[in-house]
């Protein structure tokens, strides 16, 4: 089964977060969102708004386009 864009994005976000030694709670606190929001994005349930996407990239220290570099 083909993964959706939201699932691919979420997996990439989780990969980058873990590579920086951050928990979902750490990321949520830095972004000012709930842990549930981070969890839903990482599981591909929801996609982030553009302003949140920019915050995710900034917090993880990557360019926004790098969040879409799927393996």
Secondary structure, 3 states (H helix, E strand, C coil): CCCCHHHHHHHHHHHHHHHCCCCHHHHHHHHCCCHHHHHHHHCCCCCCCHHHHHHHHHHHCCCHHHHHCCC
